[in-house]
Amino acid sequence: MLLEVKRIIVPPGQTVVLDGVSWDEFEAILEDLGESRGSRIAYDRGMLEIMTPLPEHEVNKVYLSNFVEILLEELNIEFCPLGSTTFENQSMFKGIEPDSCFYIQNEAVVRGKNRLDLTIDPPPDLALEIDITNRTHPEIYQSLGVPELWRYERGKLQILLLVNGKYVESNKSANFPDFPLIKVIPQYLTQCRTEGRNKGIKAFRSWVREQLSA
């Protein structure tokens, strides 16, 4: 299994799915792939997916993460950004690597920790997925108990909130309820891509400050 995984080449935008992968094999594959790789993984009860993102995917991921950081900074809320950290729960036989994620309400709980174990630690408060290649697995995030999941696909932002153990689509973010993010974030993502990152980021920060002073 490990030899086969080492030989697998996943072109950008493509996905490889392996079935019948045990938890021990999943752990060994993660170690074998290493932390510096460009691919993302998702594991759900024996089904392992390995995906290599497109450049478009990575660019949107960075901009969207920047927007979340600006919101938290301007609101003066402490947070812990963990990027594409691998989150696993062996008791559920599930694992996922979000495009980006943040500890917000639970920032103090995980502050200073070098390793997280979702059997004892809380999941991230917010996870982001750029769904360019139909990779998003909301059922895994749902099972792991991630309270809020953002999916950005085809120029639209979808916000999913965990309600009674199930995701429900919402017009507002639980973390940023006073901001019309579904409408505004796609506009500023487009501005970043067409007019430049700095101009778009500065414009978004100015917009956030205007909302706070209104």
Secondary structure, DSSP 8 states (H G I E B T S, - for coil): -HHHHHH----TT-EEEE-S--HHHHHHHHHHH-SS-S-EEEEETTEEEEE---HHHHHHHHHHHHHHHHHHHHTT---EE-TT--EEETTTTEEE--SEEEESTTHHHHTT-S---TTTS---SEEEEE-SSS---HHHHHHHT-SEEEEEETTEEEEEEEETTEEEEESS-SSSTTS-HHHHHHHHHHHHHHH-HHHHHHHHHHHHHHHHH-
